[in-house]
Amino acid sequence: MPLWPGDPDFNHRRFLRIEDGEPSNVSAITMGTHTGTHIDAPLHVDCSGKDTAGLSVHCFIGPARVVQVQAEKCIRAADLYPLEWIGVERVLFRTPCSSRAEDSFDPHFVHLAEDASEFLAGKGILLVGTDAPSVDAFDSKNLPSHQILMRNGIVILEGIRLGSVPPGDYFLVCLPLKIAGADGSPVRAVLWR
C-alpha cells in the first residue's frame, strides 16, 4: 500500500511458530498510525486534542453517504451546495483517487478546500471520509481542513478504498484502536446497504 512519504513502513513478522515447537503462532506488526485506511484523532494536529482512546465510538458506526466528486485538485463548497444534506451524518468522498494505483503514493490527490470544510462543519456532520491520503493538500503546512473539521468535532477518515462502491447511502463501521496517546489509528472500514 502507498505510504505517506517519511511515515514508518508496514512490517509483519512472526515471533513464535508452531512448526518450531511453540504451542501457538505469535506475530508482531509495526506501522505508522496513519497507515492505509485510518482515522485522525484531534491529537494529530493539536497537542491538547483527544487521542484515539478518547473518541466516541458513535462517530464510527452508523449511516453514511458516499458522494462521487469529479474535482481534479480540490473539493470546494460550490461542489457541495447542490447535494442533498438532510439526514447525512457521515460523508465519504469518492474522487479520482479511487481509480489510482494502490502501490505508489501520488502527491496530487484531491483534498478539501477550506470553504468545503466550513460548509461541512455547518451541516453538523459527525465524520468526513476521503479516498485520498489526507483531507489537506500534500504540501500544506498548517492543515486548515484538519483544523476546521476537528475544531467542530468532526472525525476524519482517510485512505478509504471506494473504487467499487457506487454513490449512495450505506451503513459504515470503521472502529479505531483504543490506544492512549495515539494520534491516529488504522481501521477496517466496512460499508453495507
Secondary structure by P-SEA (a helix, b strand, c coil): cccccccccbbbbbccccccccccccbbbbbcccccccccccccccccccccccccccccccbbbbbbbccccccccccccccccccccbbbbbcccccccccccccbbbbbcaaaaaaaaaacccbbbbccccccccccccaaaaaaaaaabbbbbcccccccccbbbbbbbbbccccccccbbbbbccccc
